[in-house]
């Protein structure tokens, strides 16, 4: 028995399913999850001493790579000053200033502790601002585990085949309308049928929780136009795409400005964090300026702010996103050629340093087409890569991520492993 197997057996005695987030359990691919002991740069090591080139990146935030020296040094200095104060700090102001300077939609920003918290707070503000109750979301888009949003959610819910979670009362979701991703006509139909009732439309501008699915041409712009016409608040959930697909996120990449933006992951540099922001008129609904209550003991935690500040400072250096684009393009283009050469039915998607290989012969443009993927082929692909020292997400419906720490040698080792993995999958 490996040490990971021993730890997993023990974990199941104390933690539901032995994990603190469902997809970590490896249920979609079988076998035992690897218990990770340490990480550095592009690599992670498990408790049995196995080394892996990491393309999970803690599900996105480790865009610099693990344990970046500048982030680690800043955290060492910060922790000596104390870990939490429950009072304002200049660090909160500095990180907020960086976010406002980067995101076109954000004039004021509120720090929270997770992407889930950012989204549920954004929905509350949108409802208060519009004085309406109904929201629109998209099939396969996951916005955290808030009750009203666990309707046809992606990610772990898709992996486990339970897109609607038990324990959510019907009256929590009765005001949630669902449309297919990339289907602007379906959204317009909902807007007509529920005219004057919709508070907000929330969308991942780059879907990252049913694999990676880019927005169709005109989709985001069409949502913006519709929301403006119908006085609906447009919310971009950029928890994954924010600072990942570009300095100004997906809204900068596609030149579409939402009313509220939700952030997380990268802005904490690997520590727990979330944020939501928008224009002053909307954000002034929040207490202490307005009546919408939202609070958190650890919001703006000095350690998370420190890691986020150092991460964003490094990302805004000239050429950073050009390097990520070049390496990501090379990896994915090469992988596509390999899959084609061995006859593996695979459809590739990529936006910046987010990518996915769907095991399907047809294009993937939404939740329904993503669900056509051959998950058994993915299982064989996953285990072949793991045996070759390549760590990817243990689910067909998760994104892969490249970091600035991945070297040319890492990419060539990965491509060599992909030859075996695509053969095993086909």
N, C-alpha and C positions, 0 to 999 in steps of 0.2 A: 504494500500500500504506500502511495506517495504521501508526502507531507500535506499537499493540497487536499488529498482525499481525507486524511485524518482531520484536518482543520474543518473541512466541510461537514464531516460527520458530527463534529462537536458543535459547529455553528447551528446546525439544525435543532439542537437541544434548546437553544436560547433565542434564536431569531427565526421568524416565520420563513420557512423555505431555505433558511441558512444564508439569506442575503438581505440587504437593505434597499435594493431596487430590483424589480423582478427579472429584467433581462439578464442580469448578472448570473442567474442560476443555470444558464446553459440549457434550459428546457427545450428551446427551439432546435438545438443541435445535438442534444444528448451528452452524456458524460459529466465530468466534474469540472466546475470552474477552477481556474487557476487563482490561487491566493498570491497576490503581488506583495513583494517585500520592499522593493525600492525601484527608483526610476532615475534616469539621467539622460539628458539630451533626447535622442530619438528612441531610446530603448527602455524596456522594463525587465525586471527579473522576478521570477516567482520564488516561493519559499523552498523549492527543490533545486534552486540554482540555475534554472533554465532561462536563457536570454531570448528576448523577442524584440524585433523591430515593431514599434507601436504605431498603429494607424487608428486607434480609438481615441487617443489624446484626452483621456478622461471625458469622453463624449463631447469633445470640441474645444475646451478652454486652453489646452496647452499648445497654443499656436507658436510659441517660442521654443517649444521643447520642454522637457521636464527639468526642474531644478536649475533654471537659468541663473548664472552667477549673480547678475545684478538684482534679480528679484529676491534671491536667497539672502544676499547681503543686506538689502533694504529691510527684509523681514526680521533678520537678526537684530538690527538696530531698533526696529519698531517694538519688538516683543520685550525688549529691556525697559521700555517706557510704560509697559502695562498692556494688557490684552483687550480691555474694554472699559469705557468710562460712563456710558449712559448720558453723555453730554456732547455738545457740538465740538468738532475738531476742524482744524484747517485742512486736514487730509480730505474730508468730505467735500470741501469747497473746491479743492484742486482737481479731484476726480470729476466732479460735476462740471467744472469748467472745460475739461478735456472732452467730455461727452457732448456738451452743448456746442463746442467748436467743431465737432466732427459730424454730428447728425443734423441734417437740414430741418427735421421736424421738431427738434427739441429746443425750447427756450427756457424751460424750468424742468428740473429732474428731481425725483424723490428716490432715495436709496432704500432698498429692502433686502431681504435675505435669500431669496430664491426666485427663479423664473416663474414658478407657480404663484408666488405672492405678488410679483409684479403684474401678472396678467389679471388675477382676481381683483386687484386694486384698480387697474386700468378700466375694467368693466364697470366697477362701482362708480368711478368718476364719470365715465361716458353716460351711464344711466342718469346720474344726477344732472349732468349738463344738459341732456336732451329731454329730461323728464319723461323718458320712455323705458320700457322694460325688456323688449325683445332684442335678442342678439342673433347674428348670423355667423356661423362657422363653416368650415369645409371638411368634407369626408377625408379622414386620414391625417388631418393636421392635429397635432397634439400640443396643447397649451398648458400643460401641467394638470394636476389631479384635482382641481377645483370642481365641485359637484356639477355645476351647470355646464361644464365643458367636456365631461366624459360621455360624449355622444359621438359615436363613430370616430373615436380618437385613433391616432396612429401609434407608432413606436411599440412599446411593450404591449399595449392593448391589442394591436394587430398581431404581434408575435404569438400571443396566447389565445387569440381567437375570441376575446371577450371585450369588444369595443365599447359595450355599455356595462359599466361596473355595477354589481349589486351594492346595495347600501345607499344608493342615490335616490331619494324620493322623487316621485313623478313630478311634483310641483316645482322641483329645482330645475328640471329640464324642459318644462312645458313652454318656456319662453326662449328656447334655443332652437333655431331653424338651421337646417343643414343643406348645403349645396355641394355638388361635385367640384373639386379643385379644377381650375382652368376653364370652367364653364360659366362665362359671363352671362349668357342667356338665362341660365337657371337662377342666377342672382337677381337679374332684372325682374323675372317672374315673381320671385318672393317679395321683392320691393313693391310690385304692383298689388299683390294679394294682401300685403300687410302695410299698406300705405299709412304713413304717420305713426307707425308703431315701433319701428326698428330704431334702437338706440345706437347700435354699432355693428360694424362688420369687422371681424378679427380674422387675420390670415397670416400664415407664414409666407412671406414674399418669395422665399425659396423653401419649398417643403423639405424638411429634413427628418421627418418622423415616419415616413412610409418609404424609406430610401430617400434619395435626393431627386426631387422633381422640380425643374426650373419652371417659372411662370411662362405661359404661352405669350406670344407677341400680342400686346394690347390688353392683356388680362388685368394687370395692376393699374394701368392707366384708365381702363374702363371702370374699375372699382372706384378709383378716385373721382371720376366724373359723376358716377351714379351717387356717391355719398355726398358730393357737393350739391347736386340737384335736389336730393331728398333730405338734406340737413341731417345726415347720418354721420356719426363719428367713425372714421377709418382707423383701425388699429393694426399696426404691423408688429407681429411677434418676431422680433429679431434676436431672441435669446440665443439662437444658434448662429444666424447669419451676421449679426452685428459684430463688426470689426473682424469677421472671418472672411467674407467675400470681398471686402474692400474697407478702406478707412472710414467711409461713410455708410457702410453696410449695404444691404440690398436697395435701400431707398436712394442711395447715391449711385449705385451701379445701374439702376433702371430709371433713374430720374423721375421718381414718383414720390411725393411727399405725403405721408399719412398725417393724421391729427395727433395720434399718440403712438409712441414706440416703446416696446417692452424689450429690456436687455437683461443679460446674465452672462454666465460662463466666462468669456474672455475679460470682461471688465473687472473680474475678481482675481485674475492671474492665477487661478487654481484654488482659490479659497471661496467659500460659499458667499454668494452675492446675487442681487438682482436689482433692477432699477426700472422705472417707467417715467416717461417724460413727454411733453407736448408743448403746445403754444400756451402763452400766459393765460389767455381767457379760460381755457379748459382747466389748467393746472391750479388756478386760483380757487377752484371748487374745494381743494383739499384743506383740511384743518392744518395750521391755525388760521389760514386766510378765509377759508370757507367752512361749510358744515359737514363735508364728507370726511368721516373719521377713518384714519389709518395710522397705525403706530407699530413700533417694534423695538424691543430692548436692544437688540444687536444690530439694528439698521445703522449703516455707516460705520461698521466695526473698523477700528484703526488698522488692524492687520489686513483685512480684505481690501481696504482703501489703498494701503501701501502697495500691495501686490498688483492691484489694478493700475495704479499710477505708473509704476515702473514698466508694466507690460505695454500700456498705451504709448508711453514715451518711446519705447523701442520700436513699436509698430509704425509710428509716424515718421521714422527716419526714411530718407529718400531711398527708393528702390526696393523697399521691403516687399510690397505686394507684387512688384514685377518679378522678384525672385520666386515667390510662392506660385505665381501663375506659370512661370516657365517650368518649374519642377513638376507641378501638378499636371500640366499639359503633357509633358514628356511621359510621366508615369501612366496616365490614363490612355493616351494614344498608343503607347507600346503595349499595354495590357489588352486593348481592343484588338490589336493585330495578332497577339498571341492567341486569344480566344477564337478568332476567325481561323487561324492556321490549324487549330486542332479540332475545328468543327463544333465548338461549344456554343449553343444558342444563348447568346448573352446580349443584353442591351445596356449600354453605358450612359451614365449621365454625370455631369460635372458642372459646378459653378464655383469658380475660384479654386480654393483648396478643399472644398467639399465634393465628394464623389460617391458613386455607387455602381455596382455591377449587378443588374437584375438578370436572373436566370429565366429569360423568356425570349422568344423569337420576335415578338411584336414590340412596338414602341410603348413606353410607359409615360403616361401624361397625367394620371390621376390615381386615386385609391383603387378603383375597380381594375385598372390595367396592372397596377403593382401587385394586386392579389393573384394575378395569373402566373406569378413567378413559381418556378419549380423549387420548393423549399428543400426537397430531398437532394437535389443537385447542389444547392447551397450548402447543405450539411457536409457533403463529401468535400466540397471546395474548402470550407472552413477548417475541417480537421487536417486536410493535407497542408494547408498553409501553417497551421499551428505546429504541426510536426516539423515543418521546415523553419520554424523560428520567426514566423510572421503573425502578429496579433491583430486580428480584425474583429469587429463587433460580432457577437454570436447570434446574429439575426439577419435575415435577408432584408428586413425593413428598417435598418439603421444606416446612418451615413458613415463614410470613412473620412478621415482628416489627415492632411499633410501638415507638417510643422517646418519651421525654419531650421530645425536641427537635423532634418533628414539629409544625409550626405549622398553623393553620387554612388558610393559603395552600397549604401542602404537600398537605393533604388535598383541597382543592378542585382543585388541579392533577392530583392522582392520579385523582380521580373523573372529570375531563374525559378523561383518557387512557384510563380504563377503558371509556368509551363506545366508543371506537375498538377497543380490544383485544377486548372481548366480541363486537363485530360481526365482527371478523376471525376469531375462533375459531368462530363459529357457522356 
